[in-house]
């Protein structure tokens, strides 16, 4: 089976009419772009990135570079989960690089990553935000086919996230957890083998209302959902989710996003809008 070396490059910019457009775009299989949609109320350009293949296989190398120019606003999302399939040998890798200029807004809201039994996958995400730029990035992780006994049975999974604000490192995370470790965490959360995990990062200027939305998001904790909110060293917040299943995870993130949208109006756009 042939290996993919996928490439996606986008640059969002504003035009004289004030709308955000894709000033530059380039992509190669397995990446494909649907027609962008302009949300006039939220004033955000929505781009759906589609993977028309079955999923991610051994040897695949995926790279994406997304830049947002001053005062532009972009939401990048996907219509379906990214499945990483079993690999007899080799591995797959994904590198993501996001750049947000002053006054720019970027939201990245893909559907969950689903690593299947025996897969090996490394994802590296680097975010560079200029002072005055803002971002909301969500990364969701679901088990493999639970009914087939594939929950948390990958060979290797490494998810890395690095965020810099004005060139200063404000977040560095490396998730290289074994399936046994996640099962232990799921048991602690009372979530069982179908447990799902979410990680979100909000980069935004400090507001007097930060304590309000933080209290409201923290109050989502309960009924099959664990939620934690913590401040970064400066300029942002980290949100963590543990849910009993994918439905509860999606709902929890949707509820948190709705709360945040009252304070960050660009989050009022519908990430599933086509």
Secondary structure, 3 states (H helix, E strand, C coil): CCCCEEEEEEEEEECCCCCEEEEEEEEECCEEECCCEEECCCCEEEEEEEECCCCECCCCEEEEEEEECCCCEEEEECCCCEEECCCCCCCEEEEEEEEECCCCEEEEECCCEEECCCCEEEEEEEEEECCCCEEEEEEEEECCCHHHCCCCCCCEEEEEEEEEECCEEEEEEEECCCHHHHHHHHHHCCCCCCCEEEEEEEECCCCCCHHHHHHHHHCCCCCCEEEEEEECCCCEEEEEEEECCHHHHHHHHHHHHHHHHCCCHHHHCCCCCC
